[in-house]
Amino acid sequence: MTTKAADEALGYEQARDELIEVVRRLEAGGTSLEESLALWERGEELAKVCRRWLDGARARLDAALAEEAATEGAADDD
């Protein structure tokens, strides 16, 4: 398994692709209970990485929209 620091360095697409592979392996079955638990735990960590990326993107988008609205509001006052 990877470390938390390595997970934080993963890009969204990398984490998403690995998560897809984890889900595929779990759905395919044929793994031991221990392997399944390890895959599930890895999937949870990858889902957190993806969520952080998406939350960050949402925050940036919200900030850009707020800035645009403020700029338009200031232009309307002229």
C-alpha positions in Angstrom: 0.0 0.0 0.0 1.0 3.6 -0.4 1.6 6.2 2.2 -0.6 9.1 3.1 2.0 11.6 1.6 2.0 9.6 -1.6 -1.8 9.7 -1.8 -1.8 13.4 -1.3 0.6 13.7 -4.3 -1.8 11.8 -6.5 -3.7 13.8 -9.2 -7.4 13.4 -9.5 -7.2 11.3 -12.6 -4.6 9.0 -11.1 -6.7 8.4 -7.9 -9.9 8.0 -9.9 -8.3 5.4 -12.3 -6.8 3.4 -9.4 -10.2 3.6 -7.6 -11.9 2.2 -10.7 -9.4 -0.7 -10.7 -10.0 -1.4 -7.0 -13.8 -1.5 -7.6 -13.3 -3.8 -10.6 -11.2 -6.2 -8.6 -13.7 -6.2 -5.7 -16.6 -6.8 -8.1 -14.8 -9.6 -9.9 -14.4 -11.5 -6.6 -11.9 -14.3 -6.2 -9.9 -12.6 -3.5 -9.4 -13.6 0.1 -11.1 -11.8 2.9 -7.8 -10.2 3.8 -7.2 -9.0 0.2 -10.8 -7.8 -0.1 -10.4 -5.8 3.1 -7.1 -4.3 1.9 -8.7 -3.3 -1.4 -11.7 -1.8 0.4 -9.4 0.3 2.6 -7.4 1.4 -0.4 -10.6 2.3 -2.1 -11.7 4.4 0.8 -8.4 6.3 0.8 -8.6 6.9 -3.0 -12.2 8.1 -2.6 -10.9 10.7 0.0 -8.2 11.9 -2.4 -10.8 12.3 -5.2 -13.2 14.1 -2.8 -10.4 16.5 -1.7 -9.7 17.3 -5.4 -13.4 17.9 -6.2 -13.9 20.0 -3.0 -10.9 22.1 -4.0 -12.1 22.5 -7.5 -15.6 23.6 -6.2 -14.0 26.1 -3.9 -11.9 27.6 -6.7 -15.0 27.8 -9.0 -17.1 29.4 -6.2 -14.3 32.0 -5.6 -14.0 32.8 -9.3 -17.8 33.2 -9.6 -17.9 35.4 -6.5 -15.1 37.5 -7.9 -16.8 37.8 -11.2 -20.1 38.8 -9.5 -18.2 41.4 -7.4 -16.5 42.8 -10.6 -19.9 43.0 -12.4 -21.5 44.7 -9.3 -18.7 47.3 -9.2 -19.0 47.9 -13.0 -22.8 48.4 -12.5 -22.1 51.1 -9.9 -20.1 53.2 -12.4 
